Amino acid sequence: MKPHRGAAPAAELSWVRSSYSGANGDCVEVAALPDGSRLLRDSKRPHSPAIAFGAGLFDAFIHSITTGGSAVR
């Protein structure tokens, strides 16, 4: 994981908010990049750097947080 500072500005991407987000504004958003990697950001700070995940690492991260397991395979 590393901060995203790629060629495409994060503001121009299509961001999807977590379906678990409540009305209190404490949300995470995910954007897909053309190479299959994903960006993750705090919706309250859309201009801050996003965390970049390679496609396989993002899948492992999601698996880890949904099962309580390790993200490292």
All heavy atoms as TSV, in Angstrom:
chain	resi	resn	atom	element	x	y	z
A	1	MET	N	N	0.842	-1.170	0.000
A	1	MET	CA	C	0.000	0.000	0.000
A	1	MET	C	C	0.887	1.233	0.000
A	1	MET	O	O	1.888	1.269	0.687
A	1	MET	CB	C	-0.883	0.024	1.234
A	1	MET	CG	C	-1.873	-1.106	1.305
A	1	MET	SD	S	-2.914	-1.036	2.771
A	1	MET	CE	C	-1.729	-1.204	4.074
A	2	LYS	N	N	0.470	2.225	-0.768
A	2	LYS	CA	C	1.232	3.460	-0.803
A	2	LYS	C	C	0.303	4.590	-1.220
A	2	LYS	O	O	-0.726	4.354	-1.850
A	2	LYS	CB	C	2.408	3.347	-1.760
A	2	LYS	CG	C	1.984	3.024	-3.176
A	2	LYS	CD	C	3.196	2.820	-4.052
A	2	LYS	CE	C	2.729	2.430	-5.444
A	2	LYS	NZ	N	3.796	2.260	-6.375
A	3	PRO	N	N	0.613	5.822	-0.867
A	3	PRO	CA	C	-0.228	6.937	-1.306
A	3	PRO	C	C	-0.241	7.038	-2.823
A	3	PRO	O	O	0.776	6.827	-3.481
A	3	PRO	CB	C	0.437	8.176	-0.695
A	3	PRO	CG	C	1.261	7.652	0.421
A	3	PRO	CD	C	1.690	6.269	0.004
A	4	HIS	N	N	-1.402	7.332	-3.382
A	4	HIS	CA	C	-1.536	7.470	-4.836
A	4	HIS	C	C	-1.109	8.861	-5.263
A	4	HIS	O	O	-1.614	9.851	-4.783
A	4	HIS	CB	C	-2.991	7.237	-5.242
A	4	HIS	CG	C	-3.242	7.547	-6.679
A	4	HIS	ND1	N	-2.715	6.798	-7.697
A	4	HIS	CD2	C	-3.955	8.528	-7.268
A	4	HIS	CE1	C	-3.106	7.305	-8.860
A	4	HIS	NE2	N	-3.851	8.353	-8.614
A	5	ARG	N	N	-0.190	8.916	-6.167
A	5	ARG	CA	C	0.236	10.185	-6.751
A	5	ARG	C	C	0.418	9.980	-8.246
A	5	ARG	O	O	1.353	10.463	-8.845
A	5	ARG	CB	C	1.525	10.672	-6.105
A	5	ARG	CG	C	1.392	10.890	-4.614
A	5	ARG	CD	C	2.563	11.651	-4.066
A	5	ARG	NE	N	2.595	11.641	-2.627
A	5	ARG	CZ	C	1.841	12.406	-1.850
A	5	ARG	NH1	N	0.977	13.221	-2.368
A	5	ARG	NH2	N	1.951	12.345	-0.541
A	6	GLY	N	N	-0.493	9.197	-8.850
A	6	GLY	CA	C	-0.393	8.834	-10.255
A	6	GLY	C	C	-0.793	9.945	-11.192
A	6	GLY	O	O	-1.095	11.070	-10.785
A	7	ALA	N	N	-0.812	9.628	-12.488
A	7	ALA	CA	C	-1.106	10.617	-13.516
A	7	ALA	C	C	-2.556	11.087	-13.470
A	7	ALA	O	O	-2.845	12.242	-13.713
A	7	ALA	CB	C	-0.788	10.026	-14.890
A	8	ALA	N	N	-3.491	10.187	-13.190
A	8	ALA	CA	C	-4.904	10.577	-13.137
A	8	ALA	C	C	-5.210	11.164	-11.773
A	8	ALA	O	O	-5.038	10.497	-10.764
A	8	ALA	CB	C	-5.795	9.360	-13.391
A	9	PRO	N	N	-5.654	12.423	-11.718
A	9	PRO	CA	C	-6.018	13.005	-10.426
A	9	PRO	C	C	-7.144	12.200	-9.784
A	9	PRO	O	O	-8.090	11.794	-10.446
A	9	PRO	CB	C	-6.487	14.416	-10.776
A	9	PRO	CG	C	-5.893	14.704	-12.109
A	9	PRO	CD	C	-5.798	13.376	-12.807
A	10	ALA	N	N	-7.020	11.934	-8.494
A	10	ALA	CA	C	-8.004	11.130	-7.781
A	10	ALA	C	C	-9.406	11.722	-7.882
A	10	ALA	O	O	-10.388	10.998	-7.889
A	10	ALA	CB	C	-7.586	10.973	-6.318
A	11	ALA	N	N	-9.524	13.043	-7.998
A	11	ALA	CA	C	-10.838	13.679	-8.080
A	11	ALA	C	C	-11.571	13.340	-9.374
A	11	ALA	O	O	-12.786	13.423	-9.441
A	11	ALA	CB	C	-10.687	15.193	-7.945
A	12	GLU	N	N	-10.846	12.955	-10.434
A	12	GLU	CA	C	-11.463	12.650	-11.720
A	12	GLU	C	C	-11.894	11.194	-11.849
A	12	GLU	O	O	-12.473	10.805	-12.856
A	12	GLU	CB	C	-10.497	12.999	-12.846
A	12	GLU	CG	C	-10.216	14.481	-12.940
A	12	GLU	CD	C	-9.209	14.804	-14.019
A	12	GLU	OE1	O	-8.889	13.933	-14.835
A	12	GLU	OE2	O	-8.735	15.951	-14.029
A	13	LEU	N	N	-11.629	10.378	-10.843
A	13	LEU	CA	C	-11.994	8.972	-10.881
A	13	LEU	C	C	-13.433	8.777	-10.418
A	13	LEU	O	O	-14.018	9.655	-9.788
A	13	LEU	CB	C	-11.050	8.173	-9.969
A	13	LEU	CG	C	-9.594	8.193	-10.378
A	13	LEU	CD1	C	-8.734	7.588	-9.278
A	13	LEU	CD2	C	-9.394	7.456	-11.681
A	14	SER	N	N	-13.987	7.617	-10.710
A	14	SER	CA	C	-15.330	7.276	-10.255
A	14	SER	C	C	-15.211	6.589	-8.897
A	14	SER	O	O	-14.753	5.445	-8.810
A	14	SER	CB	C	-15.997	6.354	-11.273
A	14	SER	OG	O	-17.267	5.967	-10.812
A	15	TRP	N	N	-15.594	7.284	-7.842
A	15	TRP	CA	C	-15.473	6.776	-6.485
A	15	TRP	C	C	-16.790	6.145	-6.041
A	15	TRP	O	O	-17.855	6.677	-6.299
A	15	TRP	CB	C	-15.097	7.900	-5.527
A	15	TRP	CG	C	-13.705	8.401	-5.757
A	15	TRP	CD1	C	-13.327	9.425	-6.573
A	15	TRP	CD2	C	-12.515	7.871	-5.204
A	15	TRP	NE1	N	-11.966	9.569	-6.542
A	15	TRP	CE2	C	-11.444	8.624	-5.706
A	15	TRP	CE3	C	-12.238	6.831	-4.313
A	15	TRP	CZ2	C	-10.120	8.374	-5.355
A	15	TRP	CZ3	C	-10.924	6.588	-3.966
A	15	TRP	CH2	C	-9.884	7.348	-4.482
A	16	VAL	N	N	-16.690	5.012	-5.336
A	16	VAL	CA	C	-17.854	4.296	-4.818
A	16	VAL	C	C	-17.748	4.287	-3.306
A	16	VAL	O	O	-16.718	3.896	-2.752
A	16	VAL	CB	C	-17.894	2.847	-5.360
A	16	VAL	CG1	C	-19.067	2.090	-4.771
A	16	VAL	CG2	C	-17.946	2.853	-6.871
A	17	ARG	N	N	-18.813	4.706	-2.653
A	17	ARG	CA	C	-18.841	4.751	-1.191
A	17	ARG	C	C	-19.258	3.394	-0.640
A	17	ARG	O	O	-20.098	2.710	-1.206
A	17	ARG	CB	C	-19.826	5.818	-0.729
A	17	ARG	CG	C	-19.815	6.021	0.777
A	17	ARG	CD	C	-20.565	7.240	1.178
A	17	ARG	NE	N	-19.763	8.387	0.744
A	17	ARG	CZ	C	-20.089	9.638	0.956
A	17	ARG	NH1	N	-21.219	9.937	1.536
A	17	ARG	NH2	N	-19.307	10.605	0.547
A	18	SER	N	N	-18.698	3.020	0.481
A	18	SER	CA	C	-19.027	1.758	1.121
A	18	SER	C	C	-20.514	1.668	1.415
A	18	SER	O	O	-21.137	2.627	1.880
A	18	SER	CB	C	-18.247	1.624	2.434
A	18	SER	OG	O	-18.741	0.540	3.187
A	19	SER	N	N	-21.092	0.496	1.160
A	19	SER	CA	C	-22.513	0.282	1.458
A	19	SER	C	C	-22.762	0.242	2.962
A	19	SER	O	O	-23.894	0.349	3.414
A	19	SER	CB	C	-23.004	-1.012	0.807
A	19	SER	OG	O	-22.285	-2.117	1.314
A	20	TYR	N	N	-21.708	0.112	3.749
A	20	TYR	CA	C	-21.836	0.105	5.204
A	20	TYR	C	C	-21.734	1.503	5.808
A	20	TYR	O	O	-21.811	1.656	7.013
A	20	TYR	CB	C	-20.765	-0.800	5.826
A	20	TYR	CG	C	-21.011	-2.262	5.542
A	20	TYR	CD1	C	-20.377	-2.891	4.487
A	20	TYR	CD2	C	-21.899	-2.991	6.312
A	20	TYR	CE1	C	-20.613	-4.227	4.211
A	20	TYR	CE2	C	-22.146	-4.323	6.051
A	20	TYR	CZ	C	-21.498	-4.930	4.998
A	20	TYR	OH	O	-21.741	-6.252	4.724
A	21	SER	N	N	-21.561	2.508	4.989
A	21	SER	CA	C	-21.437	3.876	5.474
A	21	SER	C	C	-22.770	4.349	6.034
A	21	SER	O	O	-23.819	4.129	5.447
A	21	SER	CB	C	-21.012	4.818	4.339
A	21	SER	OG	O	-19.742	4.452	3.871
A	22	GLY	N	N	-22.696	4.994	7.155
A	22	GLY	CA	C	-23.900	5.535	7.771
A	22	GLY	C	C	-24.101	6.989	7.410
A	22	GLY	O	O	-23.373	7.554	6.590
A	23	ALA	N	N	-25.068	7.601	8.026
A	23	ALA	CA	C	-25.395	9.000	7.764
A	23	ALA	C	C	-24.439	9.961	8.468
A	23	ALA	O	O	-24.515	11.161	8.265
A	23	ALA	CB	C	-26.827	9.283	8.207
A	24	ASN	N	N	-23.518	9.441	9.278
A	24	ASN	CA	C	-22.624	10.310	10.045
A	24	ASN	C	C	-21.421	10.807	9.249
A	24	ASN	O	O	-20.642	11.587	9.735
A	24	ASN	CB	C	-22.155	9.600	11.318
A	24	ASN	CG	C	-21.381	8.337	11.030
A	24	ASN	OD1	O	-21.122	8.002	9.884
A	24	ASN	ND2	N	-21.019	7.622	12.076
A	25	GLY	N	N	-21.250	10.341	8.030
A	25	GLY	CA	C	-20.164	10.827	7.186
A	25	GLY	C	C	-18.841	10.112	7.362
A	25	GLY	O	O	-17.858	10.463	6.722
A	26	ASP	N	N	-18.777	9.103	8.227
A	26	ASP	CA	C	-17.548	8.331	8.417
A	26	ASP	C	C	-17.499	7.230	7.375
A	26	ASP	O	O	-17.945	6.106	7.611
A	26	ASP	CB	C	-17.492	7.736	9.825
A	26	ASP	CG	C	-17.366	8.801	10.892
A	26	ASP	OD1	O	-16.815	9.869	10.588
A	26	ASP	OD2	O	-17.811	8.555	12.024
A	27	CYS	N	N	-16.984	7.556	6.196
A	27	CYS	CA	C	-17.065	6.636	5.065
A	27	CYS	C	C	-15.710	6.427	4.411
A	27	CYS	O	O	-14.837	7.285	4.468
A	27	CYS	CB	C	-17.998	7.204	3.996
A	27	CYS	SG	S	-19.606	7.699	4.617
A	28	VAL	N	N	-15.579	5.286	3.753
A	28	VAL	CA	C	-14.455	5.045	2.868
A	28	VAL	C	C	-14.998	4.923	1.452
A	28	VAL	O	O	-16.144	4.529	1.251
A	28	VAL	CB	C	-13.636	3.790	3.249
A	28	VAL	CG1	C	-12.980	3.971	4.598
A	28	VAL	CG2	C	-14.481	2.548	3.221
A	29	GLU	N	N	-14.179	5.296	0.492
A	29	GLU	CA	C	-14.558	5.212	-0.910
A	29	GLU	C	C	-13.456	4.485	-1.670
A	29	GLU	O	O	-12.282	4.582	-1.319
A	29	GLU	CB	C	-14.741	6.610	-1.499
A	29	GLU	CG	C	-15.878	7.371	-0.858
A	29	GLU	CD	C	-15.993	8.795	-1.363
A	29	GLU	OE1	O	-14.955	9.447	-1.564
A	29	GLU	OE2	O	-17.128	9.246	-1.547
A	30	VAL	N	N	-13.864	3.768	-2.710
A	30	VAL	CA	C	-12.933	2.997	-3.528
A	30	VAL	C	C	-13.096	3.411	-4.983
A	30	VAL	O	O	-14.220	3.625	-5.449
A	30	VAL	CB	C	-13.201	1.479	-3.392
A	30	VAL	CG1	C	-12.283	0.677	-4.293
A	30	VAL	CG2	C	-13.058	1.039	-1.954
A	31	ALA	N	N	-11.990	3.513	-5.700
A	31	ALA	CA	C	-12.000	3.777	-7.141
A	31	ALA	C	C	-11.140	2.720	-7.821
A	31	ALA	O	O	-10.095	2.331	-7.311
A	31	ALA	CB	C	-11.458	5.165	-7.447
A	32	ALA	N	N	-11.607	2.251	-8.983
A	32	ALA	CA	C	-10.856	1.274	-9.773
A	32	ALA	C	C	-10.029	2.004	-10.824
A	32	ALA	O	O	-10.511	2.946	-11.454
A	32	ALA	CB	C	-11.818	0.299	-10.445
A	33	LEU	N	N	-8.801	1.565	-11.007
A	33	LEU	CA	C	-7.927	2.095	-12.052
A	33	LEU	C	C	-7.929	1.126	-13.233
A	33	LEU	O	O	-8.242	-0.056	-13.072
A	33	LEU	CB	C	-6.515	2.282	-11.510
A	33	LEU	CG	C	-6.381	3.313	-10.384
A	33	LEU	CD1	C	-4.959	3.324	-9.846
A	33	LEU	CD2	C	-6.783	4.686	-10.870
A	34	PRO	N	N	-7.597	1.597	-14.424
A	34	PRO	CA	C	-7.632	0.744	-15.618
A	34	PRO	C	C	-6.783	-0.528	-15.517
A	34	PRO	O	O	-7.116	-1.543	-16.123
A	34	PRO	CB	C	-7.097	1.649	-16.730
A	34	PRO	CG	C	-7.370	3.028	-16.260
A	34	PRO	CD	C	-7.250	2.976	-14.760
A	35	ASP	N	N	-5.715	-0.509	-14.720
A	35	ASP	CA	C	-4.850	-1.687	-14.613
A	35	ASP	C	C	-5.351	-2.715	-13.595
A	35	ASP	O	O	-4.695	-3.707	-13.335
A	35	ASP	CB	C	-3.419	-1.274	-14.277
A	35	ASP	CG	C	-3.287	-0.652	-12.893
A	35	ASP	OD1	O	-4.296	-0.510	-12.169
A	35	ASP	OD2	O	-2.151	-0.296	-12.528
A	36	GLY	N	N	-6.530	-2.482	-13.004
A	36	GLY	CA	C	-7.092	-3.423	-12.035
A	36	GLY	C	C	-6.766	-3.101	-10.595
A	36	GLY	O	O	-7.300	-3.713	-9.683
A	37	SER	N	N	-5.894	-2.137	-10.365
A	37	SER	CA	C	-5.589	-1.743	-8.996
A	37	SER	C	C	-6.729	-0.885	-8.453
A	37	SER	O	O	-7.623	-0.472	-9.194
A	37	SER	CB	C	-4.245	-1.008	-8.927
A	37	SER	OG	O	-4.280	0.160	-9.709
A	38	ARG	N	N	-6.713	-0.644	-7.166
A	38	ARG	CA	C	-7.772	0.116	-6.509
A	38	ARG	C	C	-7.166	1.212	-5.645
A	38	ARG	O	O	-6.060	1.077	-5.127
A	38	ARG	CB	C	-8.613	-0.780	-5.596
A	38	ARG	CG	C	-9.276	-1.952	-6.281
A	38	ARG	CD	C	-10.457	-1.467	-7.106
A	38	ARG	NE	N	-11.256	-2.568	-7.601
A	38	ARG	CZ	C	-11.049	-3.183	-8.753
A	38	ARG	NH1	N	-10.036	-2.834	-9.511
A	38	ARG	NH2	N	-11.841	-4.144	-9.153
A	39	LEU	N	N	-7.926	2.289	-5.475
A	39	LEU	CA	C	-7.561	3.366	-4.563
A	39	LEU	C	C	-8.593	3.413	-3.448
A	39	LEU	O	O	-9.783	3.196	-3.686
A	39	LEU	CB	C	-7.541	4.712	-5.284
A	39	LEU	CG	C	-6.558	4.853	-6.436
A	39	LEU	CD1	C	-6.722	6.224	-7.085
A	39	LEU	CD2	C	-5.134	4.655	-5.954
A	40	LEU	N	N	-8.165	3.711	-2.251
A	40	LEU	CA	C	-9.033	3.797	-1.088
A	40	LEU	C	C	-8.801	5.157	-0.448
A	40	LEU	O	O	-7.651	5.568	-0.270
A	40	LEU	CB	C	-8.661	2.674	-0.114
A	40	LEU	CG	C	-9.495	2.501	1.135
A	40	LEU	CD1	C	-10.889	1.972	0.772
A	40	LEU	CD2	C	-8.809	1.524	2.083
A	41	ARG	N	N	-9.884	5.860	-0.113
A	41	ARG	CA	C	-9.732	7.173	0.522
A	41	ARG	C	C	-10.826	7.406	1.554
A	41	ARG	O	O	-11.861	6.731	1.573
A	41	ARG	CB	C	-9.770	8.297	-0.515
A	41	ARG	CG	C	-11.150	8.568	-1.084
A	41	ARG	CD	C	-11.131	9.721	-2.049
A	41	ARG	NE	N	-12.475	10.005	-2.553
A	41	ARG	CZ	C	-12.759	10.897	-3.465
A	41	ARG	NH1	N	-11.772	11.599	-4.017
A	41	ARG	NH2	N	-13.993	11.094	-3.856
A	42	ASP	N	N	-10.604	8.392	2.395
A	42	ASP	CA	C	-11.569	8.850	3.385
A	42	ASP	C	C	-12.478	9.856	2.690
A	42	ASP	O	O	-12.002	10.855	2.143
A	42	ASP	CB	C	-10.809	9.500	4.541
A	42	ASP	CG	C	-11.705	9.989	5.667
A	42	ASP	OD1	O	-12.926	10.138	5.476
A	42	ASP	OD2	O	-11.156	10.242	6.761
A	43	SER	N	N	-13.785	9.638	2.723
A	43	SER	CA	C	-14.713	10.528	2.016
A	43	SER	C	C	-14.722	11.944	2.588
A	43	SER	O	O	-15.076	12.883	1.893
A	43	SER	CB	C	-16.130	9.953	2.031
A	43	SER	OG	O	-16.626	9.887	3.354
A	44	LYS	N	N	-14.323	12.093	3.849
A	44	LYS	CA	C	-14.286	13.427	4.452
A	44	LYS	C	C	-13.074	14.224	3.983
A	44	LYS	O	O	-13.003	15.423	4.188
A	44	LYS	CB	C	-14.252	13.314	5.979
A	44	LYS	CG	C	-15.511	12.714	6.585
A	44	LYS	CD	C	-15.465	12.669	8.099
A	44	LYS	CE	C	-14.299	11.955	8.694
A	44	LYS	NZ	N	-14.082	10.562	8.427
A	45	ARG	N	N	-12.089	13.549	3.367
A	45	ARG	CA	C	-10.856	14.202	2.927
A	45	ARG	C	C	-10.558	13.811	1.479
A	45	ARG	O	O	-9.535	13.194	1.192
A	45	ARG	CB	C	-9.710	13.795	3.836
A	45	ARG	CG	C	-10.028	14.064	5.291
A	45	ARG	CD	C	-8.938	13.616	6.192
A	45	ARG	NE	N	-8.567	14.811	6.939
A	45	ARG	CZ	C	-7.383	15.045	7.409
A	45	ARG	NH1	N	-6.425	14.197	7.226
A	45	ARG	NH2	N	-7.145	16.145	8.072
A	46	PRO	N	N	-11.432	14.172	0.538
A	46	PRO	CA	C	-11.273	13.707	-0.848
A	46	PRO	C	C	-10.022	14.232	-1.560
A	46	PRO	O	O	-9.609	13.649	-2.549
A	46	PRO	CB	C	-12.539	14.204	-1.532
A	46	PRO	CG	C	-13.015	15.342	-0.695
A	46	PRO	CD	C	-12.605	15.009	0.709
A	47	HIS	N	N	-9.415	15.291	-1.064
A	47	HIS	CA	C	-8.226	15.832	-1.726
A	47	HIS	C	C	-6.929	15.339	-1.099
A	47	HIS	O	O	-5.844	15.661	-1.583
A	47	HIS	CB	C	-8.274	17.355	-1.748
A	47	HIS	CG	C	-9.467	17.873	-2.491
A	47	HIS	ND1	N	-9.621	17.702	-3.847
A	47	HIS	CD2	C	-10.584	18.491	-2.064
A	47	HIS	CE1	C	-10.775	18.210	-4.232
A	47	HIS	NE2	N	-11.379	18.696	-3.166
A	48	SER	N	N	-7.038	14.540	-0.035
A	48	SER	CA	C	-5.855	13.934	0.569
A	48	SER	C	C	-5.413	12.760	-0.300
A	48	SER	O	O	-6.207	12.226	-1.073
A	48	SER	CB	C	-6.186	13.428	1.978
A	48	SER	OG	O	-6.471	14.509	2.821
A	49	PRO	N	N	-4.160	12.327	-0.172
A	49	PRO	CA	C	-3.718	11.163	-0.961
A	49	PRO	C	C	-4.561	9.931	-0.632
A	49	PRO	O	O	-4.984	9.742	0.508
A	49	PRO	CB	C	-2.273	10.953	-0.514
A	49	PRO	CG	C	-1.841	12.273	0.009
A	49	PRO	CD	C	-3.067	12.892	0.612
A	50	ALA	N	N	-4.814	9.128	-1.643
A	50	ALA	CA	C	-5.522	7.864	-1.472
A	50	ALA	C	C	-4.493	6.755	-1.321
A	50	ALA	O	O	-3.353	6.889	-1.761
A	50	ALA	CB	C	-6.408	7.600	-2.685
A	51	ILE	N	N	-4.894	5.657	-0.705
A	51	ILE	CA	C	-4.014	4.497	-0.578
A	51	ILE	C	C	-4.206	3.630	-1.810
A	51	ILE	O	O	-5.330	3.282	-2.163
A	51	ILE	CB	C	-4.332	3.697	0.691
A	51	ILE	CG1	C	-4.134	4.573	1.923
A	51	ILE	CG2	C	-3.466	2.446	0.771
A	51	ILE	CD1	C	-4.618	3.940	3.206
A	52	ALA	N	N	-3.106	3.275	-2.483
A	52	ALA	CA	C	-3.154	2.465	-3.695
A	52	ALA	C	C	-2.877	1.002	-3.353
A	52	ALA	O	O	-1.953	0.706	-2.609
A	52	ALA	CB	C	-2.133	2.971	-4.708
A	53	PHE	N	N	-3.697	0.110	-3.910
A	53	PHE	CA	C	-3.548	-1.333	-3.751
A	53	PHE	C	C	-3.441	-1.959	-5.134
A	53	PHE	O	O	-4.255	-1.641	-6.013
A	53	PHE	CB	C	-4.802	-1.948	-3.117
A	53	PHE	CG	C	-5.044	-1.617	-1.675
A	53	PHE	CD1	C	-5.717	-0.456	-1.323
A	53	PHE	CD2	C	-4.642	-2.487	-0.681
A	53	PHE	CE1	C	-5.981	-0.171	0.004
A	53	PHE	CE2	C	-4.899	-2.208	0.645
A	53	PHE	CZ	C	-5.568	-1.046	0.992
A	54	GLY	N	N	-2.506	-2.877	-5.320
A	54	GLY	CA	C	-2.524	-3.701	-6.517
A	54	GLY	C	C	-3.771	-4.577	-6.465
A	54	GLY	O	O	-4.338	-4.800	-5.392
A	55	ALA	N	N	-4.227	-5.085	-7.613
A	55	ALA	CA	C	-5.476	-5.853	-7.667
A	55	ALA	C	C	-5.463	-7.028	-6.692
A	55	ALA	O	O	-6.403	-7.224	-5.937
A	55	ALA	CB	C	-5.724	-6.339	-9.088
A	56	GLY	N	N	-4.420	-7.821	-6.690
A	56	GLY	CA	C	-4.360	-8.971	-5.796
A	56	GLY	C	C	-4.313	-8.574	-4.334
A	56	GLY	O	O	-4.948	-9.202	-3.487
A	57	LEU	N	N	-3.580	-7.510	-4.018
A	57	LEU	CA	C	-3.484	-7.063	-2.634
A	57	LEU	C	C	-4.811	-6.502	-2.147
A	57	LEU	O	O	-5.203	-6.723	-1.002
A	57	LEU	CB	C	-2.365	-6.030	-2.470
A	57	LEU	CG	C	-2.101	-5.560	-1.047
A	57	LEU	CD1	C	-1.780	-6.738	-0.130
A	57	LEU	CD2	C	-0.979	-4.560	-1.025
A	58	PHE	N	N	-5.534	-5.801	-3.008
A	58	PHE	CA	C	-6.839	-5.264	-2.595
A	58	PHE	C	C	-7.800	-6.417	-2.281
A	58	PHE	O	O	-8.508	-6.387	-1.282
A	58	PHE	CB	C	-7.431	-4.351	-3.669
A	58	PHE	CG	C	-8.700	-3.689	-3.230
A	58	PHE	CD1	C	-8.669	-2.611	-2.359
A	58	PHE	CD2	C	-9.930	-4.144	-3.667
A	58	PHE	CE1	C	-9.843	-2.001	-1.935
A	58	PHE	CE2	C	-11.101	-3.537	-3.248
A	58	PHE	CZ	C	-11.054	-2.472	-2.379
A	59	ASP	N	N	-7.805	-7.446	-3.130
A	59	ASP	CA	C	-8.666	-8.608	-2.880
A	59	ASP	C	C	-8.307	-9.266	-1.548
A	59	ASP	O	O	-9.191	-9.643	-0.773
A	59	ASP	CB	C	-8.548	-9.621	-4.016
A	59	ASP	CG	C	-9.121	-9.115	-5.323
A	59	ASP	OD1	O	-9.889	-8.129	-5.313
A	59	ASP	OD2	O	-8.790	-9.704	-6.369
A	60	ALA	N	N	-7.019	-9.397	-1.261
A	60	ALA	CA	C	-6.575	-9.980	0.005
A	60	ALA	C	C	-6.976	-9.097	1.181
A	60	ALA	O	O	-7.384	-9.598	2.243
A	60	ALA	CB	C	-5.060	-10.195	-0.009
A	61	PHE	N	N	-6.872	-7.784	1.023
A	61	PHE	CA	C	-7.269	-6.837	2.066
A	61	PHE	C	C	-8.757	-6.989	2.382
A	61	PHE	O	O	-9.149	-7.098	3.547
A	61	PHE	CB	C	-6.936	-5.411	1.607
A	61	PHE	CG	C	-7.468	-4.336	2.496
A	61	PHE	CD1	C	-6.929	-4.118	3.758
A	61	PHE	CD2	C	-8.509	-3.522	2.071
A	61	PHE	CE1	C	-7.422	-3.113	4.577
A	61	PHE	CE2	C	-9.002	-2.513	2.883
A	61	PHE	CZ	C	-8.458	-2.315	4.135
A	62	ILE	N	N	-9.597	-7.014	1.356
A	62	ILE	CA	C	-11.045	-7.168	1.559
A	62	ILE	C	C	-11.340	-8.512	2.219
A	62	ILE	O	O	-12.153	-8.593	3.151
A	62	ILE	CB	C	-11.808	-7.017	0.228
A	62	ILE	CG1	C	-11.659	-5.591	-0.304
A	62	ILE	CG2	C	-13.272	-7.388	0.382
A	62	ILE	CD1	C	-12.190	-4.511	0.618
A	63	HIS	N	N	-10.694	-9.562	1.767
A	63	HIS	CA	C	-10.889	-10.881	2.379
A	63	HIS	C	C	-10.514	-10.832	3.858
A	63	HIS	O	O	-11.235	-11.371	4.709
A	63	HIS	CB	C	-10.054	-11.927	1.644
A	63	HIS	CG	C	-10.143	-13.281	2.263
A	63	HIS	ND1	N	-11.238	-14.098	2.097
A	63	HIS	CD2	C	-9.284	-13.961	3.060
A	63	HIS	CE1	C	-11.042	-15.222	2.764
A	63	HIS	NE2	N	-9.861	-15.155	3.351
A	64	SER	N	N	-9.414	-10.180	4.168
A	64	SER	CA	C	-8.950	-10.092	5.544
A	64	SER	C	C	-9.945	-9.370	6.446
A	64	SER	O	O	-10.241	-9.826	7.544
A	64	SER	CB	C	-7.595	-9.388	5.593
A	64	SER	OG	O	-7.187	-9.205	6.921
A	65	ILE	N	N	-10.469	-8.246	5.975
A	65	ILE	CA	C	-11.381	-7.494	6.845
A	65	ILE	C	C	-12.762	-8.122	6.929
A	65	ILE	O	O	-13.478	-7.894	7.892
A	65	ILE	CB	C	-11.467	-6.007	6.455
A	65	ILE	CG1	C	-12.004	-5.825	5.045
A	65	ILE	CG2	C	-10.129	-5.322	6.625
A	65	ILE	CD1	C	-12.234	-4.386	4.664
A	66	THR	N	N	-13.141	-8.931	5.963
A	66	THR	CA	C	-14.452	-9.586	6.036
A	66	THR	C	C	-14.409	-10.909	6.790
A	66	THR	O	O	-15.427	-11.366	7.278
A	66	THR	CB	C	-15.051	-9.820	4.632
A	66	THR	OG1	O	-14.156	-10.606	3.860
A	66	THR	CG2	C	-15.321	-8.497	3.940
A	67	THR	N	N	-13.223	-11.513	6.917
A	67	THR	CA	C	-13.115	-12.800	7.595
A	67	THR	C	C	-12.318	-12.722	8.896
A	67	THR	O	O	-12.295	-13.681	9.657
A	67	THR	CB	C	-12.456	-13.860	6.685
A	67	THR	OG1	O	-11.118	-13.464	6.432
A	67	THR	CG2	C	-13.238	-14.044	5.411
A	68	GLY	N	N	-11.632	-11.606	9.117
A	68	GLY	CA	C	-10.786	-11.480	10.292
A	68	GLY	C	C	-9.459	-12.195	10.153
A	68	GLY	O	O	-8.719	-12.354	11.114
A	69	GLY	N	N	-9.120	-12.590	8.939
A	69	GLY	CA	C	-7.858	-13.299	8.670
A	69	GLY	C	C	-6.746	-12.363	8.302
A	69	GLY	O	O	-6.882	-11.153	8.342
A	70	SER	N	N	-5.646	-12.933	7.875
A	70	SER	CA	C	-4.487	-12.164	7.462
A	70	SER	C	C	-4.611	-11.763	5.997
A	70	SER	O	O	-5.074	-12.540	5.174
A	70	SER	CB	C	-3.213	-13.006	7.646
A	70	SER	OG	O	-2.124	-12.340	7.079
A	71	ALA	N	N	-4.189	-10.534	5.661
A	71	ALA	CA	C	-4.233	-10.063	4.285
A	71	ALA	C	C	-3.062	-10.611	3.478
A	71	ALA	O	O	-3.089	-10.579	2.259
A	71	ALA	CB	C	-4.204	-8.541	4.240
A	72	VAL	N	N	-2.042	-11.150	4.124
A	72	VAL	CA	C	-0.868	-11.650	3.429
A	72	VAL	C	C	-1.094	-13.114	3.090
A	72	VAL	O	O	-1.468	-13.910	3.931
A	72	VAL	CB	C	0.401	-11.486	4.306
A	72	VAL	CG1	C	1.611	-12.056	3.585
A	72	VAL	CG2	C	0.592	-10.031	4.665
A	73	ARG	N	N	-0.858	-13.463	1.816
A	73	ARG	CA	C	-1.029	-14.855	1.393
A	73	ARG	C	C	0.304	-15.483	1.103
A	73	ARG	O	O	1.199	-14.909	0.652
A	73	ARG	CB	C	-1.891	-14.915	0.135
A	73	ARG	CG	C	-3.285	-14.482	0.405
A	73	ARG	CD	C	-4.108	-14.648	-0.843
A	73	ARG	NE	N	-5.416	-14.075	-0.598
A	73	ARG	CZ	C	-6.387	-14.131	-1.432
A	73	ARG	NH1	N	-6.251	-14.716	-2.582
A	73	ARG	NH2	N	-7.541	-13.595	-1.168
